Amino acid sequence: MHELALPKTDKNPFLNQTQVLVYGTNIDTELKAQIVKNQLKQVVGITHLSVDIENWERVLRIECSIVTDPEMVLIKVKSMGFRCYEL
């Protein structure tokens, strides 16, 4: 039986891989968007985020490491009193 031997490193190989998370929300003003952005910046792995308040779904778009848990983002946004659902 052959096993794939991965090189041993101190770094997690998944940290450099990214994902894009897209959510519909009810974030409808720049002030609310800034509040959400400030809170989400604390989530590990998030590198960029934006809220499109002109889109009818008020799209929250997040670029992050694949180690970032999409469910944690949902919980965090909802805990601030906003609706949030995956698109």
N, C-alpha and C positions, 0 to 999 in steps of 0.2 A: 504494500500500500504506500502510495506517495502522498506526502503532505507538503503543502505550500509553506515554505519558511519565509516569514516576513522579517525584514531587518529590524533589529531591536533599536528603538530610539526612545529618547525621553519625551518626545513630543507626540501628541495625539495626531495621527494622520488626517483626521476628519476636521480639525480646526481650520484648515485652509479652504475647505469646501464650503460653498455658499448655497443658500436657498433664498427664494423670494416668497414671502407670505403676503397674501392679499385678503383683506377683510372689508366687508360692508359695515358701516357704522351710522350713527346719527350725530356725528361731530360736525356741527354746522357753522362754526365761526372760527376765525383765525385765533382768537384767544383760547377757545376750547382745544383747538389743534395744538397750540403751543404747550398747554398744560399736559396733554397726553404725551406729546413728544418728550417733555422733560421727565415724566415718570418712566417712559419706556427706555430712555437712554440708560437707565440703571440695570436693565436686563442684559445679562451676559451674552455676548455674541452679536448684538445688534450693531451694524455699521452705518446704516442709513435708513431714514424713514420719512415718509411724506403723507399728507392728508389732502385729498382732492375734494374741497368743500363745494366745488362747482358741479361735480358729478352727482347724479341723483342718488347714488348709493353711498356717497361720502366715503370714498375709497381710502383706506389706510393701507399703504404699501410699505413693507419692511424688507430690507436686505440684511441678511444675518448668516451666521455660521449654521451649519447643519446640526450643531449641538443645541441650538436654541429651540426650546419646546414651544410649538405653536399653541398648545393648550394654555401655557403660562401667559402668553400674550393675551389670549381671550379673557382669561380670569382677571388679569391686571386692568384691562380696559373696562371690563364690566364692573370691577370694584370701584371705579371712578364714577359710576352711574351712567355709563354710555351703553348703547346696544352695540354688539359686535358679533359678527358671524363670518365664517370663511366663505370666500367666493371661489 
